[in-house]
Amino acid sequence: MDKRLVKQILYGAGYLAVFFFILFIIYLFWLKPAATCFDSRQNQGELGIDCGGPCPACEIKTLIPPESSWIKYFPADDQTILAVEIRNLNLNWGADYFSYTFDIYGDGGVKIKSLTKNSFIYSGEIKYLFEPVEINFKNIKDVGISFSDIRWKSAKEFPKPSLQVREIKTESTARDGAGVIISGFITNNNAFGLSKVRIIGFLFNQSGAQISASKTEFENIKAFEEKPFKINFPKNISLITAPSQMTPLYNFTRDLTIGSKGEDVKKLQEFLKEEGFLNREPTDYFDSLTKNALIQYQKKAGISPASGYFGPKTRNYINSLKISAPATPNLYGADPSKTKVYVEAIR
């Protein structure tokens, strides 16, 4: 091969090598994307792909997002109160920030509004989210919730503060029972201040069904500070004011003895069985077992003579007994004994 040609090839290869080296330097320092924790590569000392080392802990990839246990909505004048119970099933991880979105649906499953807010949740915590919306209760047919942008923190990084509530009272704000308020005291049991404290109250009717929710908030509660709080509820909520009514057990109208038959015999046997003196199913026949049971009851009640004869003295005594029968439940009447209060706070 011609020496001149060989020299040209070598020079050309050298120039190409220099050119590609310059391109590599330009790519390496100016054009190559920086390694991140989101490039699906283990390229910056991570323990796994995009996790560990300079990236978030690999355990985060296995964490379970918050889950809703129930969603309820309550009427509040021309508004509607949305309330949801959520659970963090991760015992060693909380989130100091996450977004949640309420999707509100009307007739035919048509979405009429979406409402996005943010909150936090501690490790293993059950908490409640509460939002009022400017929609009439009658126009809402269903509500859903979704979660996003979860910023996980270990339980050591994000510990739950210690709070105490005491002397909780549920009272009426008017003589007729209309208008309800929950009051009490809240104490910051920590050696540090709290930037925000939220207190949510839930009211229930006599049947144990939730009928309303409301909240109050404080900012900048100092270490070991105690404050009184009040939670006001919508005007459509009232306290249960109707007393329990007393009704007769059964109105016996005739004397009964061995051989008597009828519905009143059966009622007498039911009464004696409930009192613990008759140990068999009631019939409509007055037999010796009924007589013996009645004798024992007469002795207990101080009726003399205790002969087992159901005459005027025993009949009038039992007819005077009454049982307590609760008044008809009010769907929006709050039972103070069933009030529940939830408290949350963040440093």
Order of alpha helices (4+ residues) and beta strands (2+ residues): alpha-beta-beta-beta-beta-beta-beta-beta-beta-beta-beta-beta-beta-beta-alpha-alpha-alpha-beta-beta-beta
